[in-house]
């Protein structure tokens, strides 16, 4: 109930502050486990992604945000959960895998931090790890363009779902996960180039 109210209020807000144009929303799966992933330029990004999708999104967010009084409580009510950036976080990975096992939507920003100039950063290997650990998960890329000045245009492009096919015998070391993450995140780059 709180999530739905917040989504309604945020949708009104972002549509007053920006001219939001959404492309490709018809590609987003109506059911099943989904990892939706996007480039990350602004703290508005998770708000916009959460508002445009019909299904609730469980966002992975840096743990520092949860230490802010009241704000941390609100984040949890909005389905967000903390992740320790820059180091493996088993608890966050376990939470993410459980969300996907329940056939829900997990939202992540593979770059791990915002890119203030808008250029894409190297993705963290976590997206590949989650896709490998989850079974039957759709990977949906999202590209967000715009400069976030009030009343400016923001375009959100939703790409077609893809699935990760891995050889069961293949060992997924850090190097391999990094390679797979680059391939996955390249879909966002393609959407940005339209």
C-alpha positions, 0 to 999 in steps of 0.5 A: 500500500505504501509502495503504491502510494509512493509510486503514484506520488513520485509519478506525479512529481517526475511528470511535473518536473520533467518531460518523460518519454518512454520507449519499448515498455511493451517488451517488459515481461508481465510475469516471472523473475526479471533483473532490470538494469540501467545506466546511472547518472542521477539519483532520479534514475531509480525513481524513474525506473520504478515509476514507469514499470507496472510491476514493483521493483526491488532495488539494490542500493548502497548501504550508506543510504540506509543509515540516514534517519527516516530515509533508510526506513522509507527505502526499506518500505519501498522494497530497497535493500542495502548492498556493500559496494566495492566488496562481495556482499553475501547477504545482499546477494542472498536477498537478491536471489530470493527476490528472483526465486519469488519471480519478482523484479530486481533493479540494479545499476551495474556501474555501482555508482553514478556517472556524473558526466553520463559516460558509461563506467565499467560494470561490476561483476555482480549482475553476471553473478546474480543472473548465473545464480538465479534460474529462468531470469529475464535480463531487461536493459534500460537506458536513460538519457537527459540532463535532469534540468527541471522541465527538460526531456528525459528519454527512457528506453526499455530493451528486449529481454535476454536470457543468460545461457551458461555451460553448467560445467563452466567455472565462473571465476572473477574474470569470467563474471566480468566478461559476462557483465560487460556483454550484458551491460553492452545492451544498455550502450546499444540503447543509448546509441539510438 
